[in-house]
Amino acid sequence: MDIPLPEIHKAIVIKIEDTSYECDILISAIPIFSYYALVLSYEMERKFFKDYELEDVYLNQFFPVENRKSALSNLKAVQTNDAWVVEQAKKAFAKAEFTFKGEDDDDDDYDDDNPLKDLQILFD
């Protein structure tokens, strides 16, 4: 039986206009069939949801890796590679699926006036 792979916890600050929000990131590796996936899960503070009247935000990212050894190597690398984590966070927010309160399920159009498009990401 393999020992579970470690989980990495990071904290970043998301700055939108003049307001900053804390975001916790959990980085883990999970086995999927014959390979592993490096998974980044983002959890925004509740204030973010209240300020933008959001019900839900899907911000998870998956990166396939060849095997357990590669997964462990990637987890070790991500411990010190803060620039990569920030880059991935920017990509996650650019591709995020936001569900606003009271939003129609049929309306999938992106709102160009959405202030979330101009966010800055900083390390805590």
C-alpha positions in Angstrom: 0.0 0.0 0.0 1.3 3.4 -1.0 1.7 6.2 1.6 -0.7 9.0 0.7 0.9 11.9 -1.1 1.2 15.2 0.8 -1.1 18.1 0.3 0.3 21.6 -0.2 -1.5 24.6 1.2 -0.9 28.1 -0.2 -2.6 31.5 0.5 -2.8 34.3 -2.0 -4.6 37.6 -2.1 -6.9 38.5 -5.0 -7.1 42.3 -5.5 -10.1 43.6 -7.5 -10.2 47.3 -7.9 -9.4 48.5 -4.3 -10.6 45.5 -2.4 -8.5 42.5 -1.4 -9.7 39.0 -0.8 -8.0 36.0 0.7 -7.9 32.8 -1.3 -6.6 29.4 0.0 -5.2 26.9 -2.4 -5.1 23.2 -1.8 -2.7 21.4 -4.1 -2.9 17.6 -4.1 -2.2 14.7 -6.3 -4.8 12.0 -6.9 -4.6 8.7 -8.8 -6.9 8.5 -11.9 -6.8 5.1 -13.7 -3.2 4.6 -14.8 -1.9 8.1 -14.1 -2.1 10.9 -11.5 -3.5 14.3 -11.6 -2.2 17.4 -9.8 -5.3 19.2 -8.5 -5.4 22.9 -7.5 -8.5 23.8 -5.6 -9.2 27.4 -4.8 -11.4 28.6 -1.9 -12.3 32.2 -1.7 -13.3 34.0 1.5 -17.0 34.4 2.0 -16.8 38.2 1.6 -15.9 37.7 -2.0 -19.2 35.9 -2.6 -21.2 38.5 -0.8 -19.6 41.5 -2.5 -20.2 40.1 -6.0 -23.5 38.4 -5.2 -22.1 35.0 -6.2 -23.6 31.7 -5.5 -20.8 29.6 -6.7 -17.4 29.8 -8.4 -15.8 26.8 -10.1 -12.0 27.3 -9.8 -10.4 23.8 -9.8 -7.6 22.9 -12.1 -6.3 19.5 -13.1 -2.9 18.7 -14.5 -2.2 15.1 -15.6 1.2 13.6 -14.6 2.6 10.3 -15.7 2.9 8.4 -12.4 3.2 8.6 -8.7 6.9 9.6 -8.8 6.1 12.5 -11.1 3.2 13.6 -8.9 5.5 13.7 -5.9 8.1 15.6 -7.8 5.5 18.1 -8.9 4.2 18.5 -5.4 7.8 19.2 -4.1 8.4 21.7 -6.9 5.2 23.6 -6.2 6.2 24.1 -2.6 8.8 26.7 -3.7 7.5 27.8 -7.1 5.2 30.6 -6.0 5.3 32.2 -9.5 3.8 29.1 -11.0 1.0 29.1 -8.4 0.2 32.7 -9.1 0.3 32.1 -12.9 -2.1 29.2 -12.5 -4.4 31.2 -10.2 -4.6 33.9 -12.9 -5.6 31.3 -15.5 -8.1 29.7 -13.1 -9.9 33.1 -12.7 -9.8 33.8 -16.4 -11.5 30.5 -17.1 -13.7 30.4 -14.0 -17.4 29.7 -14.2 -19.2 32.2 -12.0 -22.8 31.6 -10.9 -24.3 34.9 -9.8 -27.4 35.0 -7.5 -30.6 35.3 -9.4 -28.8 34.5 -12.7 -30.7 32.7 -15.4 -29.2 29.2 -16.1 -29.7 29.8 -19.8 -27.6 32.9 -19.9 -23.9 31.8 -20.4 -22.7 35.1 -22.0 -19.7 36.8 -20.3 -20.3 40.3 -19.1 -17.5 42.5 -20.3 -18.4 45.0 -17.5 -17.6 42.4 -14.9 -15.0 43.8 -12.4 -13.6 40.3 -11.9 -11.8 40.4 -15.2 -9.3 43.0 -13.9 -8.1 41.2 -10.8 -4.6 41.2 -9.5 -3.2 38.2 -7.6 -0.6 38.6 -4.9 1.0 36.2 -2.5 -0.1 36.6 1.1 
